Amino acid sequence: MSDNDRLLEMITADHARLAAFGREWYALNGRGLIRVEYPSVAPGVRTNVSAQMLYEDAETVRDLMADYPEIADDAAITLGMIDTYDPGKQAVVLASFQGGNPIAMKMRLDLPVSRITPQSELHGILSAIGDGEKKG
């Protein structure tokens, strides 16, 4: 499993906390991003971790990224995310492992609710489909 895959797993596990943090800090500071840094943990190790979260407003992010011309292309993409996300539905997250390369993404604040069809209902649906095929 790649570091990016592991980061996505950690972000998914922290989703509710990240969403609440993003909503709260957007209300106070406007557009920006959530920077979250996870401690380096070996792949496959299950443990409780404490992540460091920081909200940086758009102006601060622009100033910080301007100091690193070698990442201008990545900075432009991240700044584009900050300029275009829908704060009622999304937050921008920049996540990394301690000392590692970060990934940036627009994260939905509300996860879609998946509906699991009970086995008995699924059986009824498949039976009705089967009955329809027999009649035709």
C-alpha positions as CSV (number, residue, x, y, z in Angstrom):
1,M,0.0,0.0,0.0
2,S,1.4,3.4,-1.0
3,D,1.8,6.4,1.4
4,N,-1.0,8.1,-0.5
5,D,-3.3,5.2,0.0
6,R,-2.4,5.2,3.7
7,L,-3.1,8.9,4.0
8,L,-6.4,8.5,2.3
9,E,-7.3,5.8,4.9
10,M,-6.3,8.1,7.7
11,I,-8.3,11.0,6.3
12,T,-11.3,8.8,5.9
13,A,-11.0,7.6,9.5
14,D,-10.7,11.3,10.7
15,H,-13.4,12.6,8.3
16,A,-15.9,13.8,11.0
17,R,-13.2,15.6,12.9
18,L,-11.6,17.2,9.8
19,A,-15.1,18.3,8.6
20,A,-16.0,20.0,11.9
21,F,-12.5,21.6,12.1
22,G,-12.9,23.0,8.5
23,R,-16.4,24.4,9.1
24,E,-15.4,26.1,12.4
25,W,-12.2,27.7,11.0
26,Y,-13.8,28.7,7.7
27,A,-16.4,30.6,9.7
28,L,-13.7,32.4,11.6
29,N,-11.1,33.0,8.8
30,G,-12.7,32.5,5.4
31,R,-11.1,30.4,2.6
32,G,-8.1,28.3,3.4
33,L,-6.9,24.8,3.9
34,I,-6.6,22.3,6.7
35,R,-3.1,21.1,7.1
36,V,-2.9,17.7,8.8
37,E,0.3,15.8,9.7
38,Y,0.2,12.2,10.8
39,P,3.0,10.5,12.6
40,S,5.0,8.0,10.5
41,V,3.6,4.5,11.3
42,A,4.8,1.4,9.5
43,P,2.3,0.0,7.0
44,G,-0.1,-2.5,8.4
45,V,0.4,-1.4,12.0
46,R,-2.9,-0.7,13.8
47,T,-2.5,1.9,16.6
48,N,-4.1,5.1,17.8
49,V,-2.4,8.2,16.5
50,S,-2.6,11.8,17.3
51,A,-2.6,14.1,14.2
52,Q,-1.6,17.7,14.2
53,M,-4.1,20.0,12.5
54,L,-3.7,23.6,11.4
55,Y,-6.0,25.9,9.5
56,E,-4.2,28.3,7.2
57,D,-6.2,31.1,5.5
58,A,-5.8,31.6,1.7
59,E,-3.5,34.6,2.1
60,T,-1.1,32.8,4.4
61,V,-1.0,29.8,2.0
62,R,-0.2,32.1,-0.9
63,D,2.6,33.7,1.0
64,L,4.1,30.4,2.1
65,M,3.9,28.8,-1.3
66,A,5.5,31.9,-2.9
67,D,8.7,31.1,-0.9
68,Y,9.1,27.8,-2.8
69,P,9.4,28.4,-6.5
70,E,10.3,24.7,-7.1
71,I,6.8,23.7,-6.2
72,A,5.0,26.4,-8.3
73,D,3.0,23.9,-10.3
74,D,1.7,22.1,-7.3
75,A,1.1,25.4,-5.5
76,A,-1.0,26.6,-8.4
77,I,-3.2,23.5,-8.2
78,T,-3.6,23.8,-4.4
79,L,-4.4,27.5,-4.6
80,G,-6.9,26.8,-7.4
81,M,-8.6,24.3,-5.0
82,I,-8.7,27.0,-2.3
83,D,-10.2,29.5,-4.7
84,T,-12.9,27.2,-6.0
85,Y,-14.1,24.9,-3.3
86,D,-17.7,25.2,-2.0
87,P,-17.3,25.9,1.7
88,G,-20.8,24.7,2.4
89,K,-19.9,21.3,1.0
90,Q,-16.2,20.9,0.9
91,A,-12.9,21.7,2.6
92,V,-9.3,21.6,1.2
93,V,-7.1,19.2,3.0
94,L,-3.3,19.1,2.7
95,A,-2.2,15.9,4.4
96,S,1.2,14.2,5.0
97,F,3.1,11.9,7.1
98,Q,5.8,13.5,9.3
99,G,8.6,14.6,7.0
100,G,6.8,13.2,3.9
101,N,5.4,14.7,0.7
102,P,1.9,16.1,1.2
103,I,-1.2,15.4,-0.9
104,A,-3.9,18.0,-1.4
105,M,-7.6,17.3,-2.1
106,K,-11.0,18.7,-1.9
107,M,-12.8,16.7,0.8
108,R,-16.6,16.5,1.0
109,L,-17.8,17.7,4.4
110,D,-20.8,15.3,4.4
111,L,-20.2,11.8,3.3
112,P,-22.9,10.2,1.3
113,V,-25.1,7.7,3.2
114,S,-25.0,4.3,1.6
115,R,-28.0,2.2,1.8
116,I,-27.5,-1.5,2.3
117,T,-30.3,-3.5,0.9
118,P,-31.5,-6.2,3.3
119,Q,-31.1,-9.7,2.0
120,S,-34.9,-10.3,2.1
121,E,-35.6,-7.1,0.1
122,L,-32.9,-8.1,-2.4
123,H,-34.4,-11.5,-2.8
124,G,-37.8,-10.0,-3.5
125,I,-36.4,-7.6,-6.1
126,L,-34.5,-10.5,-7.9
127,S,-37.7,-12.7,-7.7
128,A,-39.7,-9.9,-9.4
129,I,-37.1,-9.5,-12.1
130,G,-37.2,-13.2,-12.7
131,D,-41.0,-13.3,-12.8
132,G,-41.0,-10.5,-15.4
133,E,-38.6,-12.4,-17.6
134,K,-40.7,-15.6,-17.4
135,K,-43.9,-13.8,-18.5
136,G,-42.2,-12.2,-21.5
